[in-house]
Amino acid sequence: MSARRALGVFASRLTSTSRHKEAEAWKRVTCSCLSTAAGSDASSFVDVEASQERARLKAAALAAQAQADSGAMYVFDRTVKAAHRDRAAYLRKIHPSGDTADPFLEEIARRTLDRLSDVKREFPRVLVLGGAGDAVVRRLLRDRGDVRVIVVTDMSRDMLRLVRDNVAGEFSAGGGGGGDDKGDDSLDSQVVRTASGGEVTVHYVHADEEELPAKSQSVDVVVSALGLHWANDLPGAMTQARMALVPDGLFLSAVLGGETLREMRIACAVAELEREGGVSQRVSPLAQVRDCGNLLTRAGMRLPAVDVDTVTMNYPSPHKLVEHLRVMGETNAGVSRRPGPLARSTAAAAAASYGSMFPSDGGEGVEATYQVLYMTGWSPGEGQQQPAERGSAGVSLAQLEEELGKVPKKER
């Protein structure tokens, strides 16, 4: 086939529908941030043009493929997920208690940043990716005296505003904190004074984690607590995070694992099978423990480490569990989800099945399991530990077993 003919075939695949998808993808990744009145500039950490160019090239490549068998990973509807986070920000603002902090998100943020405390180094520039960003930012400002700049990204502008308002309410803020937004897609930055007396500049960037507009080697640590499990291209998102890190920078992430909400998954399946004669996806697919190490390696991280937490929470009823998921922005956003809510009779059957199969320890209410997978990795840098070459060991496992056999059992 000639080059001209090949180009003609390629161009013919760009149908009007494909062009529409390309335009939508281009608009989806549009993001921006503004500097504070005090002169703080987030452009040192954000490269919007490079992000848009990557997004344009990716959208063009995807649009050139046949939609039915493109092979592109498209598990979650990111537009729906952004709407979920908008709703979560609203629900937390109008909560009857007047407290916008969520106890589960606060706890996961604490456990995630505990791993940062184990590293005896300073991390003055921090990039926070979505998820429990509100809890992460406030805990960084309370506990980390070495932080000087925090860049917060979120696909929901309403959630970014909630984070900014909470920071301004807890810490002495200047440089636009609490002021009017500048434009439809921009939020003012803040200069806040921490409990230790230091000044920290906080930038707010409205952006999708899958198309991270971060400059190369601009931050010392990337923290993502309960955000990346909604990414369609998780290896790609993690690779972009690694590229934003300075050499020997730290990537720290917490995502929900596959055992999360197993009780709800079972109860809904039983109810739908009984009332409707079939089963549909009511809980989004999530990563497994065995996947995390491979994800870190594919993203180019060094010294990967993975550990798991299982958190069990009690709720007065299954309905309260659903309300809590909405407040956290963790409701189902899978593209293969069944449209519309559960039928009323099916919902009642699911609640009854849930209560009978998974009661809480006290006998009142129900329990829900959250599996949290923590991933830690480092960007390549000089002086890091390196694995020994294959076959370089001086003692075989057989020899080690033989020597251990010579040791009396009492001394083992």
N, C-alpha and C positions, 0 to 999 in steps of 0.2 A: 504494500500500500504506500503511495507517495505521501510526502509530508503534507502537501496541500490537502489531499483527500482526508488524511488523518485529522487535520485541523477542522475540516468541515464536519466530520463525524462528531468530534468533541463539541463543536459549537451547536450542533443540532440537538444535543442533549440538554442544553440550557433552555428548557421550556419556560413558559410564563410562570408556572407554579414554582419552578426552581429559582427564578429570579426573585419571586416574592419571598421565598425562604431566605435568600441571600440578604435581601433588604431587611427582613425582620431580625436576622442574626446580627447584621451591622448595627441596628438600633439598639439591640439588647445589650451590647457591650459598651455603649456610649457611657462615659463616666467623666466626672470632673470634681475638682476640689478647688477652694479658694484660700488664699493666704489670710492671715489675721491682720487686724488693723495695726497690730504692733510690729508688723513686718516679718512674721514667721512665714516661711514659704515651703509648702509641701512638694514643690517641684523637684526637690532634691531626692525624693523617694518615688515619684510617680512619673511614668513615661506614657502618657495617654496615646500619643501618635503611634508608638511602636505597638501598643496593645491593639489599637484599631487596625493597624496594618496586618498583624497576625490574624485577627478575627476575620478581616476581609478575605485573606488568602484561604483560611480554613473554610469559610462559608462558600467561597467559589468552588473549592474542591468538592465539598459535600453536595452542592447543588448540581454539579456535573454528573453525579452518579444517579442511577435509577432509584427512585424513592422506595420502591418495594423491596429491593435487595441491595441496598447500599452497603450494608454491613457496618454502618456507623453505630457506635454505642449510644443508644438513646433510651434510657431507662426512666428518667425523671423529667417531668415537665417543669422547667425552671421558671416559667411565667407563673404557673400555679404556686410554686414554692415561694416566689416573691410575694404573691398575694397572701399566702399563709403568714408570712412574717409581718406584713403590714397589719393583718388582723391581730396577730399576737401583740404587737406594739400597742394597738388600741385597747385590747382587753386588759393589758397590764396597767395602762394608764387609768382605766375606769374601775379597777379592782376595788371592791368595797373596803378592804383594809387600808387602802391608800398607799400600800407598799408595792412598788413596781418590781422588787427583786423576787426571783423565783428560787425557792430553797433547793430544788434539785440542780438547777443550773449553777447556783452558788457553790454547791458541794463539788460538782464536777470541775468547776473552775479552780477551786482550792486544791483538789487532788492533782489536777494537771500542772499547776504552778508549783506544787510541792516538788515535782521532778526537776523544775528549773532551779529550785533552791539547792538541790543536790550537787549542782555544778558550781564549783568554786571559781567563778569568773564573773566579770561585769558584762552586762548587756545593755548598753545605753540606748540603742535604737531597736524598737520592737514593732513588728507588723502583726496585727491581730486580724484574723480572718473570720468574719461572720459568727454564726452559732451563738454561743454564750458570751459574745463580745462585751456586753455590758458588765457582766460579773468579772470577766478577765481584766478589763481596763481598770475598774475600781480597786480590785485586789492588787494589781501592779502598783497603783498610785499609793496604796496603803502600806505595802510590804517591801517594795523594791526601791531602795534609796539610790541605786545606780542608774535608773532609767531617766533619760533626758528627752526622748522623743517617742511618741506612740502614734502609729498610723493605723486607724481603724477602717476596715472595709466591710461593706455589707451590700447585698443585692436589694435590700429594702431601705428606701430613704426614710420611711417612718421609723424603722428600728434604729437607724443612725441618729435621728433626732432624739429618740428616747435615751440612747446612750449619752449623747451630749448633754441633755437636760439633767440626767442623773449625776453625771460628773460635776456639772455646775452646781447642783444642789448639795453635794457632799463636800466639795473642795472649793476653795476660794479661786474663782475663775476670772480671767480677763481676756482681752483680745478677741471680743466677739462672742464669748460664751453667753448663751441665752438670748442673743440678739436675733434680728431677722435674718432669714436665709437670703443668700444672694443668687437669685435665679432659680429655675425649676429643678436643677440637678446638682446644686451646690449647697454645702453647709459651711458655716464659719468654723475656723479652727479655734482652739483655746490655748491659753497659757495658764496653767493651774499651779497652785502651791500645795505641795504634799504635806503630810503630817510632820515629816522630818525637816521641813522648811525649804526644800529644793523646788526649783521651777521645772515643770515638764510641759512641753508643747504637744498638744493632741490634735492631730489632723483627722478629718472625716472624709472618706472617699467612697462615693456611691459607685460600686463596681461589682461585677460578677466574679466570684472566685475562680471560675473556669477560664476567664480571660483577665488575669491579674495584671493591672497596669503598673507594675513595680519596676523600677530601674534595676539593672544588674548590679549586684554587690552593694546594695544600699542600706541593708539592715543587718543587725547582729543575731536576731532570733525571730523566727516566725512561730506564732502560737495560734492554733485553731482548736477550739473546744466545741465539739458537737456541731460542726458546720460542714465538713467535707464529705460526710456520708450521703449528702444529697447531690454530689457532683456526678455528672455523666462520664466525664473523662477524668477519673481520679488520678491515674498516673500522670496525665498532662498537667493537672492542677498542682500536684506535688512537685513536678519538675519545674514549673514556673516559680514555686515557692523556693526551691533550692537555688534557682538562678538569682533570686533577689537577695540571697544571703551572701555575706562576705565570706572569703575562704575560712574554713573551720568554723562556720556559723551553725547554729542549732535550729533544727526543725522539730517542733513539739506539737503533737496532734492527739486529740481524743475523738473517736467516732463511735457511734452505736453499732454493736455487733449483731450477728444473726439470731441470737437467742433473745433479743429484746422483744418484749410484748408477746412472748410465746403463748401466754394464757389467752390473750385477746384473739390471737390467730386461731387457736383451737376452738374457742367458744363461738366465734363467728362461723367457722367451717361447720361445726355441728349444727348450728341454727339454720344456716342456709341449706345444708343437705336435707335437714328435716322438713323445712317449710317450702323450699323452692326446688329441691331435687338436684342441686348442683352446688359447686363451690367457686367463689370468685376471690380475687386478690383484694384483701381488706387491709393488709399491713405491707408496707413497702419492703422490697428486698434489701438486705443489708449485707455488709462484708462479713466474712468468716475470719477466725483467728489465723488460719493457715495462709490467708491471702496477704496479710499485712507485711510480712517480711519481704515477699516478692514485690509488693508495691513500693516499698522503700528502695529496694535494689533497682527496680526499673526507673525510679526517679533520679537515680544517680547518687543516692545518699550513702555515706560511709558509716561504719560502726552501727548498723541498724539494731534496734532493740524494740521488743513488743511485750507488753504485759496486759493482763486482763483484770477488770473489776466486775463484780456482779452486785448490783444494788437492787434490793427488794423494797418496794414502797407499798404502803397500805392506803386504801381509799375507802370512803364510806360506801360507795357503790360504783358499778361500772360507768355510770353516767358522769360521775365526778372524775374518773380517769380520763374520759373523752374530753371533758372541759379542760383538764390540766394539759393534755396534749395540744389543744388549741392555743392555750396561753403560751406554751413553749414554741409554737410554730412547728410542731412535729407530726402533723397529720399527713395522711397518705398523699403523695404527689406522683405516684407511678403512672406512666403513660398507659399501662395496661389495666389500670384500675377500672372497676365497673362504674359507669356514669351514675350520678345521683346517689342519694343516701340509701341506707337500708330501708326496706319496707317496715312499717310500724310493727307488724306481727313478728317479722324476723328479728328486729331490734329487741323486742321484748323477750323472744326466745333466747337470743344471744346473751342478754343480761341475766336471765334465769340460769342458763348453762354456766356462765362465768361464776355466778355466786355459789352454785352447788359444787363445781369442780375445783375452784381455787379460792376458798375462803381465807381470810387473814388468820394469823395465829390465834388472835383473841376470839375468833368466832364471829366478829362483827366486821362487815365490809369484805373487801376483796384485796388480793395482793397482785402486784405487777412487777415483772422482772425487767431490769435494764442491764444489758451487757455492754460495758464500756471498754473499748480497745484503745490502748495508749501506744502511740508510735513515736519513736525517737530516732533521729538520724542527724548526721553532720554533713555539711557541704565539704567537698574535697579541699584539703589544705595541707601545708607542710607540717611535719612533726607528728602527724597522726599515726596511731598504731596500724600496722599492716599485717595481714595474715601471712603465716609462713608458707613457703612454696610447697606445693604438693609433693609428697615423698621425701621431705627434708627431715622427718622425725628420726631420732636416733634409736628409739625403742618402739617395737611393734606392740599392738594390743595383746597379741598372744603371749609375748614375753612379760608384759605387765600383769596379765592374769596369772601366769606361772609364778611370778615373784610374790604376788598377793597371796597365793595359795600356801606359800611357805610361812606366812605370818600366823601365829596362833590366833584362834578365834577371840580369845579373851583380850588380845591386844589390838584388835581391829577397831 
